[in-house]
Amino acid sequence: MPRPTPNSGDLPLGLIYQRHFLTREQRAQLLAWIETLHPLWEMRFSVNNPPPPSDKQRRLLRPVYWLGNWQFACLDYYHPPEGILHRCVKAEPYPKLLAEVVDRIEFVARKRLPKNFFPEKWRLNTCLVNFYGSEFSDEKWVDNARVGEHKDFEPGPVGSLSFGDRAFFQFVEGKATLGKSNEVLSQWLEDSSLQIFGGDRWKKQTFHRVQRVEDKRGELLGPPIEGFRTRRINFTFRYVPEEHILPWGSLPSPQQADTLPYMQELAANSLFFKAAIPHT
């Protein structure tokens, strides 16, 4: 059985967890705002960024939305030191309430983590909104509420807010072998909770993943998404240096061509993105 989430004071250096970070009012207001979003289904690759021989084109397991900057999957995300250029497209700013919540997250992080965990000018200026749930496929509902092992390469601590059913989150190291787990630490991420992780141990030496999301609350979240039922929403806040965030019109032609359909879809519901592609 998965172990319960330790209290924040019992966690190793670099990890923070607050179970009741959001008030009921904040939760309700943020969820009401989330319902105004129009998430995208993105493909992992594109014409100018084709899949490697060992892989194939595929859609992401879940719809997403970004604030601050949009890292399209087909641009291969932000990945210092080699993956810096033409990865981050300027996106909508945080709404007022979310900006206030982010200020609190930054305060908690700076108060409780060592100063050397923070790069110069660090602030949580980008947010990935993940919609976890089940997709209707081949005449049945398929549970896709998970994320495989990966690292968040943006420099400095990462903040995470959770809504809805709780998620079983793990840090892992290396590869699991027969009879030997690669698990380093597991946490349950509860509704309205805050998780922060920073430092080399949790950013560079380990991977993290969402193994599964419970299906117990019976609460459907977010905007209607055709063929999809959202039971958990997660905000992941990270830091991207401002000089690496470009207006979409400053991307080279191949990257513009690959992302134009997404930009047009966003522009259909966002004045910000409509202004970003005035020539279309």
PyMOL commands that set and color helices and strands:
alter all, ss='L'
color gray80, all
select helices_A, chain A and resi 8-10+24-34+73-75+96-112+115-117+200-203+242-244+248-250+253-267+271-276
alter helices_A, ss='H'
color red, helices_A
select strands_A, chain A and resi 15-18+64-67+69-70+88-90+126-137+140-143+147-150+158-164+167-172+183-189+194-197+207-213+228-238+245-246
alter strands_A, ss='S'
color yellow, strands_A
deselect
rebuild
show_as cartoon
